[in-house]
Amino acid sequence: MKWLVAIHAIALVVASPSFQTVAASDNGSIQMSELPTELPPILDVAPEHQPTLQQGSEGIEVEFVINHFGFETEVDGLFGAQTDEQVRQFQSEHGLAVDGIVGVETWTVMFNEHEVVIFPVEQAITYAEEALDNDDLVFSSDGVLHKDSDGNVFYSLKAQSQDLIDDGGSGTVGFYDVYQNGVVVESEPR
């Protein structure tokens, strides 16, 4: 345990982060737009390495949980009773253990929801339309966001020919995996 603390202390000294002063609003709460831009994005840290949050926790991770998931509570950096109630509701709605603790399982579901928000299936369809550049093609998806072995997210799309559909056929002409970075790769049906 002492080594772990020493490693974190050394990392802080070596990284020598620069912090900005963060102004609080009149009611003492901090808005995400006011947070220092130098802070590493929370989503770059895997759910299993996120801190466990519960009533009484405080910090930027609490701000992230409240802001990014639309919890209806005052954003003040503190995990209070209202945040606890919202986390319990989120856990209940997603079939998680309802304990009010943001641990690995809750972080994982929150991250997955965030990925869908930042890469909606409509964007994947737009990428496929642009890459294949064929006005006859119609794309569809089951809306499931997949991850490859490298952690890259993608949707599996089915391409159909509108002309073939109009002639009474299924119209299916291929399947494509469309990645968040716009890469479109021919694939097999999932």
CNS distance restraints for C-alpha pairs under 8 A (distance, minus, plus):
assign (resid   1 and name CA) (resid   5 and name CA) 6.45 0.50 0.50
assign (resid   2 and name CA) (resid   6 and name CA) 6.16 0.50 0.50
assign (resid   3 and name CA) (resid   7 and name CA) 6.01 0.50 0.50
assign (resid   4 and name CA) (resid   8 and name CA) 6.34 0.50 0.50
assign (resid   5 and name CA) (resid   9 and name CA) 6.20 0.50 0.50
assign (resid   6 and name CA) (resid  10 and name CA) 6.08 0.50 0.50
assign (resid   7 and name CA) (resid  11 and name CA) 6.07 0.50 0.50
assign (resid   8 and name CA) (resid  12 and name CA) 6.23 0.50 0.50
assign (resid   9 and name CA) (resid  13 and name CA) 6.37 0.50 0.50
assign (resid  10 and name CA) (resid  14 and name CA) 6.05 0.50 0.50
assign (resid  11 and name CA) (resid  15 and name CA) 5.82 0.50 0.50
assign (resid  12 and name CA) (resid  16 and name CA) 5.82 0.50 0.50
assign (resid  12 and name CA) (resid  17 and name CA) 7.09 0.50 0.50
assign (resid  17 and name CA) (resid  38 and name CA) 7.79 0.50 0.50
assign (resid  18 and name CA) (resid  38 and name CA) 7.27 0.50 0.50
assign (resid  19 and name CA) (resid  36 and name CA) 6.59 0.50 0.50
assign (resid  19 and name CA) (resid  38 and name CA) 7.31 0.50 0.50
assign (resid  20 and name CA) (resid  36 and name CA) 5.69 0.50 0.50
assign (resid  21 and name CA) (resid  36 and name CA) 7.72 0.50 0.50
assign (resid  22 and name CA) (resid  30 and name CA) 7.57 0.50 0.50
assign (resid  22 and name CA) (resid  34 and name CA) 6.10 0.50 0.50
assign (resid  22 and name CA) (resid  35 and name CA) 6.02 0.50 0.50
assign (resid  22 and name CA) (resid  36 and name CA) 6.96 0.50 0.50
assign (resid  23 and name CA) (resid  30 and name CA) 6.97 0.50 0.50
assign (resid  23 and name CA) (resid  34 and name CA) 6.78 0.50 0.50
assign (resid  24 and name CA) (resid  28 and name CA) 5.13 0.50 0.50
assign (resid  24 and name CA) (resid  29 and name CA) 5.42 0.50 0.50
assign (resid  24 and name CA) (resid  30 and name CA) 4.87 0.50 0.50
assign (resid  24 and name CA) (resid  31 and name CA) 7.49 0.50 0.50
assign (resid  25 and name CA) (resid  29 and name CA) 5.58 0.50 0.50
assign (resid  25 and name CA) (resid  30 and name CA) 6.33 0.50 0.50
assign (resid  25 and name CA) (resid  31 and name CA) 7.75 0.50 0.50
assign (resid  28 and name CA) (resid  76 and name CA) 6.78 0.50 0.50
assign (resid  29 and name CA) (resid  74 and name CA) 7.36 0.50 0.50
assign (resid  29 and name CA) (resid  75 and name CA) 5.68 0.50 0.50
assign (resid  29 and name CA) (resid  76 and name CA) 4.00 0.50 0.50
assign (resid  29 and name CA) (resid  77 and name CA) 7.15 0.50 0.50
assign (resid  30 and name CA) (resid  34 and name CA) 6.75 0.50 0.50
assign (resid  30 and name CA) (resid  35 and name CA) 7.48 0.50 0.50
assign (resid  30 and name CA) (resid  75 and name CA) 6.52 0.50 0.50
assign (resid  30 and name CA) (resid  76 and name CA) 5.58 0.50 0.50
assign (resid  30 and name CA) (resid  77 and name CA) 6.97 0.50 0.50
assign (resid  31 and name CA) (resid  35 and name CA) 6.82 0.50 0.50
assign (resid  31 and name CA) (resid  75 and name CA) 6.99 0.50 0.50
assign (resid  31 and name CA) (resid  76 and name CA) 7.99 0.50 0.50
assign (resid  32 and name CA) (resid  63 and name CA) 7.16 0.50 0.50
assign (resid  32 and name CA) (resid  64 and name CA) 7.79 0.50 0.50
assign (resid  32 and name CA) (resid  67 and name CA) 7.32 0.50 0.50
assign (resid  40 and name CA) (resid  44 and name CA) 7.38 0.50 0.50
assign (resid  41 and name CA) (resid  45 and name CA) 7.60 0.50 0.50
assign (resid  42 and name CA) (resid  61 and name CA) 7.36 0.50 0.50
assign (resid  42 and name CA) (resid  64 and name CA) 7.80 0.50 0.50
assign (resid  43 and name CA) (resid 111 and name CA) 7.20 0.50 0.50
assign (resid  45 and name CA) (resid  49 and name CA) 6.29 0.50 0.50
assign (resid  45 and name CA) (resid  50 and name CA) 6.60 0.50 0.50
assign (resid  46 and name CA) (resid  50 and name CA) 6.61 0.50 0.50
assign (resid  47 and name CA) (resid 104 and name CA) 5.43 0.50 0.50
assign (resid  47 and name CA) (resid 105 and name CA) 7.82 0.50 0.50
assign (resid  47 and name CA) (resid 107 and name CA) 5.28 0.50 0.50
assign (resid  47 and name CA) (resid 108 and name CA) 5.49 0.50 0.50
assign (resid  47 and name CA) (resid 111 and name CA) 7.56 0.50 0.50
assign (resid  48 and name CA) (resid 103 and name CA) 7.95 0.50 0.50
assign (resid  48 and name CA) (resid 104 and name CA) 5.14 0.50 0.50
assign (resid  48 and name CA) (resid 107 and name CA) 7.95 0.50 0.50
assign (resid  49 and name CA) (resid 104 and name CA) 7.99 0.50 0.50
assign (resid  50 and name CA) (resid 103 and name CA) 7.81 0.50 0.50
assign (resid  50 and name CA) (resid 104 and name CA) 7.41 0.50 0.50
assign (resid  50 and name CA) (resid 107 and name CA) 7.60 0.50 0.50
assign (resid  51 and name CA) (resid  61 and name CA) 7.85 0.50 0.50
assign (resid  51 and name CA) (resid 103 and name CA) 7.36 0.50 0.50
assign (resid  52 and name CA) (resid 101 and name CA) 6.95 0.50 0.50
assign (resid  52 and name CA) (resid 102 and name CA) 5.58 0.50 0.50
assign (resid  52 and name CA) (resid 103 and name CA) 4.83 0.50 0.50
assign (resid  52 and name CA) (resid 104 and name CA) 7.54 0.50 0.50
assign (resid  53 and name CA) (resid  57 and name CA) 5.70 0.50 0.50
assign (resid  53 and name CA) (resid  62 and name CA) 7.34 0.50 0.50
assign (resid  53 and name CA) (resid  79 and name CA) 7.63 0.50 0.50
assign (resid  53 and name CA) (resid 101 and name CA) 5.75 0.50 0.50
assign (resid  53 and name CA) (resid 102 and name CA) 4.89 0.50 0.50
assign (resid  53 and name CA) (resid 103 and name CA) 6.70 0.50 0.50
assign (resid  54 and name CA) (resid  79 and name CA) 6.40 0.50 0.50
assign (resid  54 and name CA) (resid  84 and name CA) 7.03 0.50 0.50
assign (resid  54 and name CA) (resid 100 and name CA) 6.34 0.50 0.50
assign (resid  54 and name CA) (resid 101 and name CA) 4.70 0.50 0.50
assign (resid  54 and name CA) (resid 102 and name CA) 6.27 0.50 0.50
assign (resid  55 and name CA) (resid  79 and name CA) 4.94 0.50 0.50
assign (resid  55 and name CA) (resid  80 and name CA) 5.31 0.50 0.50
assign (resid  55 and name CA) (resid  81 and name CA) 6.68 0.50 0.50
assign (resid  55 and name CA) (resid  83 and name CA) 7.67 0.50 0.50
assign (resid  55 and name CA) (resid  84 and name CA) 6.03 0.50 0.50
assign (resid  55 and name CA) (resid 100 and name CA) 7.59 0.50 0.50
assign (resid  55 and name CA) (resid 101 and name CA) 7.68 0.50 0.50
assign (resid  56 and name CA) (resid  78 and name CA) 6.72 0.50 0.50
assign (resid  56 and name CA) (resid  79 and name CA) 5.35 0.50 0.50
assign (resid  56 and name CA) (resid  80 and name CA) 6.14 0.50 0.50
assign (resid  57 and name CA) (resid  62 and name CA) 7.33 0.50 0.50
assign (resid  57 and name CA) (resid  78 and name CA) 6.10 0.50 0.50
assign (resid  57 and name CA) (resid  79 and name CA) 5.16 0.50 0.50
assign (resid  57 and name CA) (resid  80 and name CA) 7.96 0.50 0.50
assign (resid  58 and name CA) (resid  62 and name CA) 5.97 0.50 0.50
assign (resid  58 and name CA) (resid  77 and name CA) 5.33 0.50 0.50
assign (resid  58 and name CA) (resid  78 and name CA) 4.45 0.50 0.50
assign (resid  58 and name CA) (resid  79 and name CA) 5.87 0.50 0.50
assign (resid  59 and name CA) (resid  63 and name CA) 6.69 0.50 0.50
assign (resid  59 and name CA) (resid  77 and name CA) 5.23 0.50 0.50
assign (resid  59 and name CA) (resid  78 and name CA) 6.82 0.50 0.50
assign (resid  60 and name CA) (resid  64 and name CA) 6.19 0.50 0.50
assign (resid  60 and name CA) (resid  77 and name CA) 6.40 0.50 0.50
assign (resid  61 and name CA) (resid  65 and name CA) 6.25 0.50 0.50
assign (resid  62 and name CA) (resid  66 and name CA) 6.22 0.50 0.50
assign (resid  62 and name CA) (resid  77 and name CA) 5.56 0.50 0.50
assign (resid  62 and name CA) (resid  78 and name CA) 6.51 0.50 0.50
assign (resid  62 and name CA) (resid  79 and name CA) 6.27 0.50 0.50
assign (resid  63 and name CA) (resid  67 and name CA) 5.94 0.50 0.50
assign (resid  63 and name CA) (resid  75 and name CA) 6.36 0.50 0.50
assign (resid  63 and name CA) (resid  76 and name CA) 7.16 0.50 0.50
assign (resid  63 and name CA) (resid  77 and name CA) 5.11 0.50 0.50
assign (resid  63 and name CA) (resid  78 and name CA) 7.79 0.50 0.50
assign (resid  64 and name CA) (resid  68 and name CA) 5.59 0.50 0.50
assign (resid  64 and name CA) (resid  69 and name CA) 7.93 0.50 0.50
assign (resid  65 and name CA) (resid  69 and name CA) 6.02 0.50 0.50
assign (resid  65 and name CA) (resid  71 and name CA) 7.79 0.50 0.50
assign (resid  66 and name CA) (resid  70 and name CA) 6.12 0.50 0.50
assign (resid  66 and name CA) (resid  71 and name CA) 5.08 0.50 0.50
assign (resid  66 and name CA) (resid  72 and name CA) 7.74 0.50 0.50
assign (resid  66 and name CA) (resid  73 and name CA) 7.41 0.50 0.50
assign (resid  66 and name CA) (resid  75 and name CA) 6.58 0.50 0.50
assign (resid  66 and name CA) (resid  83 and name CA) 7.27 0.50 0.50
assign (resid  67 and name CA) (resid  71 and name CA) 6.72 0.50 0.50
assign (resid  67 and name CA) (resid  75 and name CA) 7.35 0.50 0.50
assign (resid  68 and name CA) (resid 114 and name CA) 7.70 0.50 0.50
assign (resid  69 and name CA) (resid 110 and name CA) 7.57 0.50 0.50
assign (resid  71 and name CA) (resid  83 and name CA) 7.23 0.50 0.50
assign (resid  71 and name CA) (resid  86 and name CA) 6.08 0.50 0.50
assign (resid  72 and name CA) (resid  86 and name CA) 7.37 0.50 0.50
assign (resid  73 and name CA) (resid  82 and name CA) 5.96 0.50 0.50
assign (resid  73 and name CA) (resid  83 and name CA) 6.44 0.50 0.50
assign (resid  79 and name CA) (resid  83 and name CA) 5.58 0.50 0.50
assign (resid  79 and name CA) (resid  84 and name CA) 6.77 0.50 0.50
assign (resid  80 and name CA) (resid  84 and name CA) 6.16 0.50 0.50
assign (resid  81 and name CA) (resid  85 and name CA) 6.17 0.50 0.50
assign (resid  82 and name CA) (resid  86 and name CA) 6.27 0.50 0.50
assign (resid  83 and name CA) (resid  87 and name CA) 6.05 0.50 0.50
assign (resid  84 and name CA) (resid  88 and name CA) 6.16 0.50 0.50
assign (resid  84 and name CA) (resid 100 and name CA) 5.21 0.50 0.50
assign (resid  84 and name CA) (resid 101 and name CA) 7.71 0.50 0.50
assign (resid  85 and name CA) (resid  89 and name CA) 6.26 0.50 0.50
assign (resid  85 and name CA) (resid 100 and name CA) 7.03 0.50 0.50
assign (resid  86 and name CA) (resid  90 and name CA) 6.16 0.50 0.50
assign (resid  87 and name CA) (resid  91 and name CA) 6.08 0.50 0.50
assign (resid  87 and name CA) (resid 100 and name CA) 5.42 0.50 0.50
assign (resid  87 and name CA) (resid 101 and name CA) 7.41 0.50 0.50
assign (resid  87 and name CA) (resid 102 and name CA) 7.39 0.50 0.50
assign (resid  88 and name CA) (resid  92 and name CA) 6.10 0.50 0.50
assign (resid  88 and name CA) (resid  98 and name CA) 5.33 0.50 0.50
assign (resid  88 and name CA) (resid  99 and name CA) 6.31 0.50 0.50
assign (resid  88 and name CA) (resid 100 and name CA) 4.77 0.50 0.50
assign (resid  88 and name CA) (resid 101 and name CA) 7.97 0.50 0.50
assign (resid  89 and name CA) (resid  93 and name CA) 6.15 0.50 0.50
assign (resid  89 and name CA) (resid  98 and name CA) 7.79 0.50 0.50
assign (resid  90 and name CA) (resid  94 and name CA) 6.29 0.50 0.50
assign (resid  91 and name CA) (resid  95 and name CA) 6.16 0.50 0.50
assign (resid  91 and name CA) (resid  96 and name CA) 4.81 0.50 0.50
assign (resid  91 and name CA) (resid  97 and name CA) 6.43 0.50 0.50
assign (resid  91 and name CA) (resid  98 and name CA) 5.45 0.50 0.50
assign (resid  91 and name CA) (resid  99 and name CA) 7.99 0.50 0.50
assign (resid  91 and name CA) (resid 100 and name CA) 7.71 0.50 0.50
assign (resid  91 and name CA) (resid 106 and name CA) 6.91 0.50 0.50
assign (resid  92 and name CA) (resid  96 and name CA) 5.94 0.50 0.50
assign (resid  92 and name CA) (resid  97 and name CA) 7.22 0.50 0.50
assign (resid  92 and name CA) (resid  98 and name CA) 5.83 0.50 0.50
assign (resid  94 and name CA) (resid 109 and name CA) 7.79 0.50 0.50
assign (resid  96 and name CA) (resid 105 and name CA) 7.44 0.50 0.50
assign (resid  96 and name CA) (resid 106 and name CA) 7.20 0.50 0.50
assign (resid 101 and name CA) (resid 106 and name CA) 7.85 0.50 0.50
assign (resid 102 and name CA) (resid 106 and name CA) 5.30 0.50 0.50
assign (resid 102 and name CA) (resid 107 and name CA) 6.22 0.50 0.50
assign (resid 103 and name CA) (resid 107 and name CA) 6.00 0.50 0.50
assign (resid 104 and name CA) (resid 108 and name CA) 6.00 0.50 0.50
assign (resid 105 and name CA) (resid 109 and name CA) 6.43 0.50 0.50
assign (resid 106 and name CA) (resid 110 and name CA) 6.18 0.50 0.50
assign (resid 107 and name CA) (resid 111 and name CA) 6.03 0.50 0.50
assign (resid 108 and name CA) (resid 112 and name CA) 6.17 0.50 0.50
assign (resid 109 and name CA) (resid 113 and name CA) 6.21 0.50 0.50
assign (resid 110 and name CA) (resid 114 and name CA) 6.15 0.50 0.50
assign (resid 111 and name CA) (resid 115 and name CA) 6.20 0.50 0.50
assign (resid 112 and name CA) (resid 116 and name CA) 6.49 0.50 0.50
assign (resid 113 and name CA) (resid 117 and name CA) 6.37 0.50 0.50
assign (resid 114 and name CA) (resid 118 and name CA) 6.23 0.50 0.50
assign (resid 115 and name CA) (resid 119 and name CA) 5.88 0.50 0.50
assign (resid 116 and name CA) (resid 120 and name CA) 5.27 0.50 0.50
assign (resid 116 and name CA) (resid 121 and name CA) 7.77 0.50 0.50
assign (resid 116 and name CA) (resid 145 and name CA) 6.98 0.50 0.50
assign (resid 119 and name CA) (resid 123 and name CA) 6.44 0.50 0.50
assign (resid 119 and name CA) (resid 124 and name CA) 7.52 0.50 0.50
assign (resid 119 and name CA) (resid 180 and name CA) 6.21 0.50 0.50
assign (resid 120 and name CA) (resid 124 and name CA) 6.93 0.50 0.50
assign (resid 121 and name CA) (resid 125 and name CA) 6.35 0.50 0.50
assign (resid 121 and name CA) (resid 141 and name CA) 7.47 0.50 0.50
assign (resid 121 and name CA) (resid 143 and name CA) 6.19 0.50 0.50
assign (resid 121 and name CA) (resid 155 and name CA) 6.86 0.50 0.50
assign (resid 122 and name CA) (resid 126 and name CA) 6.28 0.50 0.50
assign (resid 123 and name CA) (resid 127 and name CA) 6.26 0.50 0.50
assign (resid 124 and name CA) (resid 128 and name CA) 6.27 0.50 0.50
assign (resid 124 and name CA) (resid 154 and name CA) 7.88 0.50 0.50
assign (resid 124 and name CA) (resid 155 and name CA) 6.73 0.50 0.50
assign (resid 124 and name CA) (resid 178 and name CA) 5.69 0.50 0.50
assign (resid 124 and name CA) (resid 179 and name CA) 7.06 0.50 0.50
assign (resid 124 and name CA) (resid 180 and name CA) 7.14 0.50 0.50
assign (resid 124 and name CA) (resid 182 and name CA) 7.31 0.50 0.50
assign (resid 125 and name CA) (resid 129 and name CA) 6.12 0.50 0.50
assign (resid 125 and name CA) (resid 139 and name CA) 6.38 0.50 0.50
assign (resid 125 and name CA) (resid 140 and name CA) 7.62 0.50 0.50
assign (resid 125 and name CA) (resid 157 and name CA) 7.60 0.50 0.50
assign (resid 125 and name CA) (resid 178 and name CA) 7.90 0.50 0.50
assign (resid 126 and name CA) (resid 130 and name CA) 6.18 0.50 0.50
assign (resid 127 and name CA) (resid 131 and name CA) 6.04 0.50 0.50
assign (resid 127 and name CA) (resid 178 and name CA) 7.21 0.50 0.50
assign (resid 127 and name CA) (resid 182 and name CA) 5.54 0.50 0.50
assign (resid 127 and name CA) (resid 183 and name CA) 7.67 0.50 0.50
assign (resid 127 and name CA) (resid 184 and name CA) 7.34 0.50 0.50
assign (resid 128 and name CA) (resid 132 and name CA) 5.92 0.50 0.50
assign (resid 128 and name CA) (resid 133 and name CA) 8.00 0.50 0.50
assign (resid 128 and name CA) (resid 139 and name CA) 7.91 0.50 0.50
assign (resid 128 and name CA) (resid 176 and name CA) 7.99 0.50 0.50
assign (resid 128 and name CA) (resid 178 and name CA) 6.78 0.50 0.50
assign (resid 128 and name CA) (resid 182 and name CA) 7.98 0.50 0.50
assign (resid 128 and name CA) (resid 184 and name CA) 6.28 0.50 0.50
assign (resid 129 and name CA) (resid 133 and name CA) 5.57 0.50 0.50
assign (resid 129 and name CA) (resid 134 and name CA) 7.05 0.50 0.50
assign (resid 129 and name CA) (resid 137 and name CA) 7.76 0.50 0.50
assign (resid 129 and name CA) (resid 139 and name CA) 7.98 0.50 0.50
assign (resid 131 and name CA) (resid 184 and name CA) 6.91 0.50 0.50
assign (resid 136 and name CA) (resid 161 and name CA) 5.48 0.50 0.50
assign (resid 136 and name CA) (resid 162 and name CA) 5.38 0.50 0.50
assign (resid 136 and name CA) (resid 163 and name CA) 6.69 0.50 0.50
assign (resid 137 and name CA) (resid 159 and name CA) 6.10 0.50 0.50
assign (resid 137 and name CA) (resid 160 and name CA) 5.42 0.50 0.50
assign (resid 137 and name CA) (resid 161 and name CA) 4.74 0.50 0.50
assign (resid 137 and name CA) (resid 162 and name CA) 6.04 0.50 0.50
assign (resid 138 and name CA) (resid 159 and name CA) 5.68 0.50 0.50
assign (resid 138 and name CA) (resid 160 and name CA) 5.12 0.50 0.50
assign (resid 138 and name CA) (resid 161 and name CA) 6.22 0.50 0.50
assign (resid 138 and name CA) (resid 162 and name CA) 6.35 0.50 0.50
assign (resid 139 and name CA) (resid 157 and name CA) 6.22 0.50 0.50
assign (resid 139 and name CA) (resid 158 and name CA) 5.56 0.50 0.50
assign (resid 139 and name CA) (resid 159 and name CA) 4.69 0.50 0.50
assign (resid 139 and name CA) (resid 160 and name CA) 6.32 0.50 0.50
assign (resid 140 and name CA) (resid 157 and name CA) 5.52 0.50 0.50
assign (resid 140 and name CA) (resid 158 and name CA) 5.31 0.50 0.50
assign (resid 140 and name CA) (resid 159 and name CA) 6.79 0.50 0.50
assign (resid 141 and name CA) (resid 155 and name CA) 7.23 0.50 0.50
assign (resid 141 and name CA) (resid 156 and name CA) 6.30 0.50 0.50
assign (resid 141 and name CA) (resid 157 and name CA) 4.82 0.50 0.50
assign (resid 141 and name CA) (resid 158 and name CA) 6.33 0.50 0.50
assign (resid 142 and name CA) (resid 156 and name CA) 7.81 0.50 0.50
assign (resid 142 and name CA) (resid 157 and name CA) 7.85 0.50 0.50
assign (resid 143 and name CA) (resid 155 and name CA) 7.07 0.50 0.50
assign (resid 144 and name CA) (resid 155 and name CA) 6.44 0.50 0.50
assign (resid 144 and name CA) (resid 156 and name CA) 7.74 0.50 0.50
assign (resid 145 and name CA) (resid 153 and name CA) 6.51 0.50 0.50
assign (resid 145 and name CA) (resid 154 and name CA) 5.81 0.50 0.50
assign (resid 145 and name CA) (resid 155 and name CA) 5.22 0.50 0.50
assign (resid 145 and name CA) (resid 156 and name CA) 7.94 0.50 0.50
assign (resid 146 and name CA) (resid 153 and name CA) 5.51 0.50 0.50
assign (resid 146 and name CA) (resid 154 and name CA) 5.26 0.50 0.50
assign (resid 146 and name CA) (resid 155 and name CA) 5.99 0.50 0.50
assign (resid 146 and name CA) (resid 156 and name CA) 7.74 0.50 0.50
assign (resid 147 and name CA) (resid 151 and name CA) 5.35 0.50 0.50
assign (resid 147 and name CA) (resid 152 and name CA) 5.33 0.50 0.50
assign (resid 147 and name CA) (resid 153 and name CA) 4.43 0.50 0.50
assign (resid 147 and name CA) (resid 154 and name CA) 6.21 0.50 0.50
assign (resid 148 and name CA) (resid 152 and name CA) 5.45 0.50 0.50
assign (resid 148 and name CA) (resid 153 and name CA) 6.57 0.50 0.50
assign (resid 148 and name CA) (resid 154 and name CA) 7.75 0.50 0.50
assign (resid 152 and name CA) (resid 179 and name CA) 7.16 0.50 0.50
assign (resid 152 and name CA) (resid 180 and name CA) 7.57 0.50 0.50
assign (resid 153 and name CA) (resid 179 and name CA) 5.89 0.50 0.50
assign (resid 153 and name CA) (resid 180 and name CA) 6.10 0.50 0.50
assign (resid 154 and name CA) (resid 177 and name CA) 6.13 0.50 0.50
assign (resid 154 and name CA) (resid 178 and name CA) 5.19 0.50 0.50
assign (resid 154 and name CA) (resid 179 and name CA) 4.14 0.50 0.50
assign (resid 154 and name CA) (resid 180 and name CA) 5.99 0.50 0.50
assign (resid 155 and name CA) (resid 177 and name CA) 5.64 0.50 0.50
assign (resid 155 and name CA) (resid 178 and name CA) 5.35 0.50 0.50
assign (resid 155 and name CA) (resid 179 and name CA) 6.65 0.50 0.50
assign (resid 156 and name CA) (resid 175 and name CA) 6.99 0.50 0.50
assign (resid 156 and name CA) (resid 176 and name CA) 5.71 0.50 0.50
assign (resid 156 and name CA) (resid 177 and name CA) 4.49 0.50 0.50
assign (resid 156 and name CA) (resid 178 and name CA) 6.38 0.50 0.50
assign (resid 156 and name CA) (resid 189 and name CA) 7.73 0.50 0.50
assign (resid 156 and name CA) (resid 190 and name CA) 7.16 0.50 0.50
assign (resid 157 and name CA) (resid 175 and name CA) 5.64 0.50 0.50
assign (resid 157 and name CA) (resid 176 and name CA) 5.17 0.50 0.50
assign (resid 157 and name CA) (resid 177 and name CA) 6.19 0.50 0.50
assign (resid 157 and name CA) (resid 178 and name CA) 7.23 0.50 0.50
assign (resid 158 and name CA) (resid 172 and name CA) 7.06 0.50 0.50
assign (resid 158 and name CA) (resid 173 and name CA) 7.89 0.50 0.50
assign (resid 158 and name CA) (resid 174 and name CA) 6.08 0.50 0.50
assign (resid 158 and name CA) (resid 175 and name CA) 4.57 0.50 0.50
assign (resid 158 and name CA) (resid 176 and name CA) 6.48 0.50 0.50
assign (resid 158 and name CA) (resid 189 and name CA) 7.67 0.50 0.50
assign (resid 159 and name CA) (resid 172 and name CA) 5.91 0.50 0.50
assign (resid 159 and name CA) (resid 173 and name CA) 5.72 0.50 0.50
assign (resid 159 and name CA) (resid 174 and name CA) 5.23 0.50 0.50
assign (resid 159 and name CA) (resid 175 and name CA) 5.85 0.50 0.50
assign (resid 159 and name CA) (resid 176 and name CA) 7.49 0.50 0.50
assign (resid 160 and name CA) (resid 164 and name CA) 7.79 0.50 0.50
assign (resid 160 and name CA) (resid 165 and name CA) 7.60 0.50 0.50
assign (resid 160 and name CA) (resid 170 and name CA) 7.53 0.50 0.50
assign (resid 160 and name CA) (resid 171 and name CA) 4.62 0.50 0.50
assign (resid 160 and name CA) (resid 172 and name CA) 4.19 0.50 0.50
assign (resid 160 and name CA) (resid 173 and name CA) 5.31 0.50 0.50
assign (resid 160 and name CA) (resid 174 and name CA) 7.11 0.50 0.50
assign (resid 161 and name CA) (resid 165 and name CA) 6.33 0.50 0.50
assign (resid 161 and name CA) (resid 171 and name CA) 4.78 0.50 0.50
assign (resid 161 and name CA) (resid 172 and name CA) 6.42 0.50 0.50
assign (resid 161 and name CA) (resid 173 and name CA) 6.52 0.50 0.50
assign (resid 162 and name CA) (resid 166 and name CA) 6.07 0.50 0.50
assign (resid 162 and name CA) (resid 171 and name CA) 6.53 0.50 0.50
assign (resid 163 and name CA) (resid 167 and name CA) 6.27 0.50 0.50
assign (resid 163 and name CA) (resid 171 and name CA) 7.45 0.50 0.50
assign (resid 164 and name CA) (resid 168 and name CA) 6.56 0.50 0.50
assign (resid 164 and name CA) (resid 169 and name CA) 5.39 0.50 0.50
assign (resid 164 and name CA) (resid 170 and name CA) 6.88 0.50 0.50
assign (resid 164 and name CA) (resid 171 and name CA) 4.63 0.50 0.50
assign (resid 165 and name CA) (resid 169 and name CA) 4.90 0.50 0.50
assign (resid 165 and name CA) (resid 170 and name CA) 5.58 0.50 0.50
assign (resid 165 and name CA) (resid 171 and name CA) 4.73 0.50 0.50
assign (resid 174 and name CA) (resid 186 and name CA) 7.43 0.50 0.50
assign (resid 174 and name CA) (resid 187 and name CA) 7.77 0.50 0.50
assign (resid 174 and name CA) (resid 188 and name CA) 7.88 0.50 0.50
assign (resid 175 and name CA) (resid 186 and name CA) 5.95 0.50 0.50
assign (resid 175 and name CA) (resid 187 and name CA) 5.31 0.50 0.50
assign (resid 175 and name CA) (resid 188 and name CA) 5.79 0.50 0.50
assign (resid 175 and name CA) (resid 189 and name CA) 5.92 0.50 0.50
assign (resid 176 and name CA) (resid 184 and name CA) 6.41 0.50 0.50
assign (resid 176 and name CA) (resid 185 and name CA) 5.41 0.50 0.50
assign (resid 176 and name CA) (resid 186 and name CA) 4.37 0.50 0.50
assign (resid 176 and name CA) (resid 187 and name CA) 4.95 0.50 0.50
assign (resid 176 and name CA) (resid 188 and name CA) 7.39 0.50 0.50
assign (resid 177 and name CA) (resid 184 and name CA) 5.80 0.50 0.50
assign (resid 177 and name CA) (resid 185 and name CA) 5.19 0.50 0.50
assign (resid 177 and name CA) (resid 186 and name CA) 6.32 0.50 0.50
assign (resid 177 and name CA) (resid 187 and name CA) 6.07 0.50 0.50
assign (resid 178 and name CA) (resid 182 and name CA) 6.50 0.50 0.50
assign (resid 178 and name CA) (resid 183 and name CA) 5.85 0.50 0.50
assign (resid 178 and name CA) (resid 184 and name CA) 4.54 0.50 0.50
assign (resid 178 and name CA) (resid 185 and name CA) 6.45 0.50 0.50
assign (resid 179 and name CA) (resid 183 and name CA) 5.25 0.50 0.50
assign (resid 179 and name CA) (resid 184 and name CA) 6.45 0.50 0.50
